[in-house]
Amino acid sequence: MDDYELRPVWVDPAIRDFLIRKHNLGRQSDMALFSWLMFVGQQDHDDHDRTVVTQALIEQLYNTRATVSGTLSDWRTLTGIQVDVLGHRWIKHKATTVRITLPDDLASLIDTIGRTKQQDKPNKVDLVTGDRWTEYLERQHLEEQIRAQSRYMDTMLPSPTNPVIEYASSSRVRNTVKRFIRRNEDIAQAALDALPDEQRARARARYSVAASSLLSYRQVGNSPRIYPFGPNLVQVRKPVREAAFGGCWEVDLECCQPTIASTKWLVGSVQDILSGGPIWPQLASDMGVDEEKEKGRMKTCISATLFGGGTAKMVERIGGDDPEDFVRAYKAVPWVDDLFRARDIRLAEIVSVGGIVDAWGVEWGLRDVVGKSGHAAARSLMAREIQSWEQRIMLAGFRKVAEDSDLVMPCWIHDGAYLTTSHHKDREASKVDAVRTALEDEAHELGFTTMRAKKKPLGGSVMVN
């Protein structure tokens, strides 16, 4: 099955032997589940420490109709490795997500696996099968990923974002990504070294597989966005991703979704703040928190607000030592209360009329939402509405890239992208600025007059004008 392709993880034979001996991972199916949870499985889009596990995956690995929770419980008992089974999330509307917690000795070994470089691979074996590494075998795996993506593209539903999926799958983009990974390998490893202890082993594990995998994108149900598929460089920790693409430029839309929502919902207090710049300094000041330290949690709260989440969902998602107090301070901000009120009005309108019209004029009804009904379906449509405007603006930037044979877009991140040039480095900054301008022009023409696009170099040898 393409959806659950178990990509190879190359390890020292002694590490594989340790896992078999110490954690009873002698059966290939049990080792494959460990590889999925730790290295190659699809990450949750909201929380990258969670791995998506579906019934179909369990059936593929174990050839059984056993439940996800039952299988994971048995696996936990067998291996002594802690796995926390969490709730239903995004994928195919029937997924469980799992957070794996490693014992210290195993975390150290995983960190070692993640340091494997290309020149070390002749001495390695596949974690799951035990097969010895060969250049032919690795090339075979990559070619199968390319064929799988080609098969997928033949079955895509019509969507305005399909050209981005096709572009990202081109050999030109693949070769550009490969060049950056090879050139920035030591910088990326240094970024991994700098991560907090509790993040490092898993982040290095994910990076080691993502760096040798095809960076491809696919459609997701109930959303106009496209998402990276399988182990990928988009979903590695941001400092590591930026290091891996050092030498590129990042172009993105500042406060994209709050700008779209506050414009469409006529939230004047939020628009007033956005007219002077991003909302984060004002929100941090109003909450009495440190902006740099808490920006991630503030973004999570704003996202939950825009997409219909309540207090319990925010507390669950932001984590930290004081999630209840943090959310309480957030909800006490007057203009945040304005945003909540406007959101609830919009949700009621969607329920009343039975649907939305997206940024391209396509009608979506409550019955079009797969796997949801009632207010859950309305929340999904509200998210689709906001994201459709986001994607329509971003496509203006993509078209600018496609028009210039010198520009390459190696990475697409919903409301932003990484850009580089093939040849004319002396003109790179001006070419990137043309993309940034195209984004702003499109946003302003569509009525989002407070929308700003920004560009920044991602380390490396970028020429800045």
Residue, then its C-alpha position, 0 to 999 in steps of 0.5 A: m500500500d502506498d499510504y503505509e510504505l515503510r521506508p528503510v532506516w539504516v542502522d548499525p547491526a548492533i543497534r538492531d540486535f539491541l532492540i531485538r534482545k532488550h525490547n523483544l522486537g524480533r518479529q518483523s511486524d513489531m519492529a516495523l511498528f517501532s520504525w513507523l512510530m519513531f522514524v517513518g510514520q505520518q506525523d500529526h499536522d498540529d503536533h509533530d510529536r504525535t504519529v498517525v496510526t490507522q486501522a489499515l496500517i495495523e491490518q497491513l503490518y499484522n494481517t489482522r483485524a485487531t484494534v489499534s488500541g489493543t495492538l498498541s497495548d500488546w506492543r507496549t507490554l511486549t517491548g517495555i516502550q511507553v506509547d500514549v494512545l491519543g484521540h481521533r485526529w485528521i487523517k481519513h477521519k478515523a485516525t488515532t495518534v500516538r506519542i512514543t516515549l523512549p527509555d534513556d538508553l534507547a534514546s541515546l541509541i536512536d540519536t546515534i542512528g540519526r547521525t548516520k551519513q551517506q559515507d557510513k551506510p555500507n556498514k549498515v542494515d535495514l532496521v526492519t528487515g536486516d538487509r545490508w545497505t547497497e547503493y542499488l537498494e537505496r536507489q530502488h526505494l527512491e524510485e518506488q517513491i517516485r512511482a508511487q507519487s506518479r500513481y497518486m497524481d493520476t488519481m487526484l481530485p480536481s483542485p486549484t493547488n494540483p499544479v503545486i503538487e505536480y511542480a514539487s514532484s518534478s526532477r528539477v525540484r527533487n534535485t534542488v532539494k537533494r543539493f541543499i540537503r547534501r550541502n547543509e548536512d553538517i549545519a542541520q546536524a548542528a541545529l539538531d544538537a542545539l535542540p532540547d534533550e527531550q526533542r533531540a532523539r526523535a527529531r534526529a530520527r525523523y530528519s535522518v529518514a526525511a533527508s533521504s526521502l522524496l519531498s512530495y505533497r498530497q491532498v487531504g480530505n475536508s481541506p483545500r491545503i496540500y500536505p507533505f506525505g510521509p517522512n519529510l523535511v517540512q515537518v522536521r523542527k523549524p530550526v532544523r528545516e531552516a538549517a537544511f535549506g540554508g541558502c534559500w529565501e523564505v517568503d510568507l504571509e504574516c498573520c495570514q489566517p487572523t487577517i483573513a478571518s478578521t477581514k471576512w468577519l468584520v472584526g474592527s479591533v483586530q483589523d486595527i492592530l493588523s494595520g500596524g503590524p503583526i498581532w503577536p506583540q500586542l497579544a503578548s502585552d495584553m496577556g502579560v507574557d514574553e512574546e519570544k518565549e510564548k509565540g508558539r502557544m499564542k499561535t496555537c490559541i489563535s488557530a484554535t479560535l479561528f477553527g472553532g476550538g474551545t477552552a479544553k482543546m486549547v489547554e490540550r494543545i498548548g501544553g506547558d506548565d500552566p496551560e489553564d492559566f495561559v488560556r484564561a489570560y488569552k481569553a481575557v483579552p478584549w479583542v480576542d473576545d471580539l474574535f470569539r464572538a465573530r467566529d460564533i456568529r460565522l459558525a451559526e451562519i454556516v449552520s443556518v444556510g447549510g454551507i459556504v462558498d470558497a475563494w474560487g466560488v465553489e459551494w460546499g455544503l455540510r453534507d460534503v464534509v466527510g466523517k462529520s456532521g452538525h457543528a463539527a461539519a460547520r467548523s470544518l467548512m469554516a476552516r476550509e473557507i479561511q484556508s481557501w483564501e490563504q491558498r488563493i493568495m499563495l497561488a499568485g506567488f506560485r504562478k510568479v515562480a512558474e513564470d521564471s525559469d531561474l526560480v525554484m521553489p523547493c518547499w511549500i508550507h501552506d502560507g509560505a514557501y522557500l525559494t532559490t535560483s538556479h543561476h543568477k544569484d546576483r538577481e536572486a533577492s530581486k526575484v524573490d521580492a517580485v514573488r513577495t510583491a505578487l502575494e501582497d498585490e493578490a491579497h490587497e486585490l481580494g480585499f485583505t488590505t492589512m495583509r503583509a508578505k515578508k522575505k528573509p534569508l535562511g542562513g547559508s550563503v544567501m546574497v542579500n541586497 
